[in-house]
Amino acid sequence: MKILPNSFSTISFVSILLLLSFSSVAEWEVITHTNTNNETQTQVAFNENKSGYTLEIYKDSVEAIRLRFSLKTKFDVFSKEICPSYQIDTNMIVNRSINEAPCLTDKVWSEYILAYVNNSNVTSSKLDAFMNGSKVIFRFMLENGSYMETEFSLDGSKRATLSVLGDNITTNP
């Protein structure tokens, strides 16, 4: 087998391009947050998109399953007027928690309750959409009046979320 002079460099170049394209797609992972007040640790399904925005899904101490969307920088601040909205694939646009409760919002994050665990069962079409969808788009306004939009891949979100919820939890749409 004869290797042409430029074959090795061409193969190397293509390999590098493939690696870069795969690394640009952020994968969901499980991380641990530690509450500095009481040292309590919480497992979190986490994703940071290529623009630097983050999504987290976790179960809190009262068995609420929460979704937190955070801005990429402390220099940007959410508008106080309206919660960010999100749309999974072609589903309806949402900016509220379950039971039509408003989202909780701070200067740099907004949080939504997706479901409650009841006797080791979770029934939630919103949680199901996050675990089985392909992408979610967040649309939001900043305090300075700028309208922004960012997208997250949901590839791997089901695996990470189920890991965070625990083996004894059954989920239903």
N, C-alpha and C positions, 0 to 999 in steps of 0.2 A: 504494500500500500504506500503510495507516494503522497506526501502532504505538500500541498502547494504553499508557497511562501506566505501568502496573505490569509490562508485558511485559518491558522491559529488565531490571528488577531481578529478575524471576523467572528469566529466562534466565541472568543473572549468578550467582544463587544456585545454580541447578542445575549450572552449569559448575564452580563452586567445589567443590561436593559431589563431583562426578565426579573432579576432580583429587585431592582429599583421599583418596577411596577407592582410587584407583590408587596413590598414593604410600605408602599404608599396607601394601601388599603388597611385601615386600622382594624385590628381584630379585638373583639371583646375579650376581656380578661377579668379574673377575680382578684381583687386587691383587699387589703384590710385597712380600715380606718380605726384609729385609737382615739377615744374621747380623753382629752388631757385632764379633764376634771376628775374622772373616776376610773380611768384606765380601762374602760369597757371597750372591747373590740367588736367591730361590725364588719362582716363580709359584704363586699359590694361588687356587683357586676359593673364594669367600667369600660368606657370607650372615649378616646380623644380623637376627634376628626382631624383631617389634614389642615384645617384652619385654626386649630387650637381650642375649640369649644369642647366641653365634656358632657357626657351623660352618665348617670349612675342609677342603678336600680338596686334597692336594698329593702330588707325587712326590719322595721324598727322594734322597739321594746314592747309595743302594744299590738304587735302582729299586723301592722299596716304595711303594705308593700308600696314603697314610694319611688318616684322617678324624679331625679334632680337634673336640671339643665343648667349649666354654668357658663358664664361668659369667659372669653379667653384672656382677658386682662382686667385688672382692677381699675384701669383708667376709663373703661366703659361702664356705664350704669344703666340699668333698666329704667324705662319710663314708669312712673308711679301710676299712670292712668290705666294700663291694660296688661294682663298677663300674656306672656308669649303664647302663640298657638303652635300646634304641631299637627302634621298630617302624615300618616303611615300609608305608603303606597298611594292608592286612589281612594282610601277611606275618607270619611268626613273630617273636616278640620275641627280640632278640639283645643280649648284653652281652659278647661275646668277639670277638677278631680271627679271621682265617682260621686253619684248622688247629686250632681250639679254643684258641688261645693267649689268655691273659688280656689285657684292655686294659691300657695303660699309663696311670697316673693320677698327677696331681699335686694340689695343693690346689685349684686353680681350673680345671683342664682334664683331660679324659680323651681318650685317643687309641686308635684301632683300626687295624690293618692290614687293608685291604680286598682287596689283591692285590699281586702282584709282576709287573713287566714282564719277560718272557722272550722274547728275540729279537724285540723290537718288538711282541709280542703280550701281551694281558692277557685272561685268562679268569677271570671273577669274577661270580657271581650277586649278591653284595653290592654291588659297584660298579655293576652293571647296574641294580639296584633304585634306587640313589641317582640314577642318571642318567635313569631312565624312570618313576619313581614320581611321585605327586602331592604327598605330604606325609610327613614323618617326625616322630614324637613321641618325645621323650626323657623318661624317667622316672628319677628319682635321689633319693638321700637325702643330706641335708647332715649335717655333723658334729654339729649340734645336735639331730639326730633328725627334723627336718622332712622330709616327703616332698614332692617337687616334680615338676612335669610342664611341659613346654614343647613347642611345635610349630613346625616350619619348613615353608615351602612349598618344593617341589622344582622349581617352574617356573623354567626357565632353567639348572638345574644341569647338564644334559647339555652345553649349549653351553660353559659356563664350564669344566667338567671336561675336556672334549676339548681345549679351548684350552690348559689347563695341561699336559696329558699330551703334547701335541705332535702335529704332522701325521703323523709316521711311526709312530704307535702304532695298532694295530688292537685293538678291544675286542670280546669275546664274552661272553655270559652264562654 
